Amino acid sequence: MKEKHLTTNQAVPITDNQNSLTVGDHGPVLLQDVQFIEKMAHFDRERIPERVVHAKGAGAHGYFQVYKSMAPYTKAQFLQNPKKRTPVFVRFSTVTGGRGSADTVRDPRGFAVKFYTEEGNYDLVGNNLPVFFIRDAIKFPDMVHAFKGAPDSNMPSSSSAHNRFWDFISLTPESTHMITWVFSDRGTPKSYRMMEGFGVNTYVWVNDKGKAVYVKYHWKPKLGVHNLDRHEATKLAGADPDYLTRDLRDTIAREGEVEYGLNVQLMDIADELKQDFDPLDATKTWPEDKFPLMPVGKMVLNRNPKNFFTEVEQAAFCPASVVPGIEFSSDKLLQGRTFSYADTQRYRLGANYLQLPINHPLAPVNNHQRDGAMQIGEFSGQVNYEPSSFADGMLKEALSSVSRVNRIEGEVTRQKINLTNDFAQAGERYRSLSKIDQEHLVDNLIADLIHIDKPIQQRVIENLIKADAKLGKSVANGLKLK
Ligand code: HEM
């Protein structure tokens, strides 16, 4: 076999990779050094825009397998056969910090799963906390602007202990519930292998008879939930900023497998208006005593990426990627998310980003979308439209199975949901914590709020008191507020 050697991108052999082409040994360098120009020009373009949120992350490959068929609830093919393994790719992430930020800062963690199913890709793009800060997607850009560095100074680069974060939070009462999660020790997980995952939004499952049911997703780590406390997390952010990334990669390399169980909560569509909260509001959980967790299947992560850029950085997850049998509810946060992800990915990665191997479905893709930057599909013939009488064996629309009837009526309006109920679940969450976890929540809140202007502190305390008087007063005492 011929020995491999260095080449240019045009496959021309490179005989000297150490010296530029110059006039004499001192230069100047010649414009005709095409080898130098190609190498430097490629290097100059080696970074793509980082994700606007969730920029720092770690990925792994694996498979998903149901324990038993979900046919009574959904016709999704990958949820039918307990013998079948569906390949998955998972990306865990922090949210607020940039691509080079530390893993252990207080933040929600992303938990995004791409299932490469026989009916196309299904993405379950979740977080490690069951609720969210806001309930309407139109507030997301404001929220992220307030959380990230200030436009004049770019500070702070990844921390919530600043006026702008708490200014927004204190004026957004529905965020109080999420605050009781992020500021508990769940905001600093010990390992990606030891945190839960939640779909947060409400989706709809539809079976082959067209019957629909609301569904919420929960991932449970086989190792149980374990967190760092504030002091350990702060120390690790300095000592090993890649702590969670390293832990996942080293464990898969050493032990071969990391496992999570998938569970769902189901709610009859007819029961939506019978609750004392709005079940389609992403700032709410569904009580597990009324809507018990049903085990669905397991996910095993067993292979590390070989190339971080092509597999992790270029991965594109999107809550709009659903398969037959899984649909959207009218949850206003979810509705906005179904637009935002593919939109940012067309900008971040380019028009044909779904052709990248990590994003490409294993199921065949057939349509007439051609051209665009970086097109690599192989097409032939004159027909790139449908219907056409020219081509034999033209692709036709797929046969549709029974689908749900979803009739929606109402006035066109910009309006808050009726049943906001912003504080009840925040209070219940605080009271459900063990004494030590309550103390850590209070301590974590004080450690952040101590840096904040008094009028903002005051507004935060007012919201916390509405959730639970003891919680609000304990934080107020720590801040020496009346
Ligand atoms: C209206 C609310 C939201 C909007 C508009 C939004 C938008 C975005 C955008 C634009 C990205 C970057 C995507 C990319 O560049 O590939 C992103 C990433 C992500 N979002 Fe959201 N998001 C919202 C709420 C949520 C919620 C509620 C969750 C959790 C349930 C979540 C989980 C994630 C995750 C896990 C990622 C990272 C995906 C990855 O690893 O590549 N987001 N989001």
Residues whose N, C-alpha, C, O or C-beta is under 5 A from the ligand:
A	BS01	HEM	R51 V52 V53 H54 R91 S93 G110 F111 A112 V125 G126 N127 F132 A137 F140 F198 G199 V200 A315 A316 F317 L333 G336 R337 S340 Y341 T344 R348
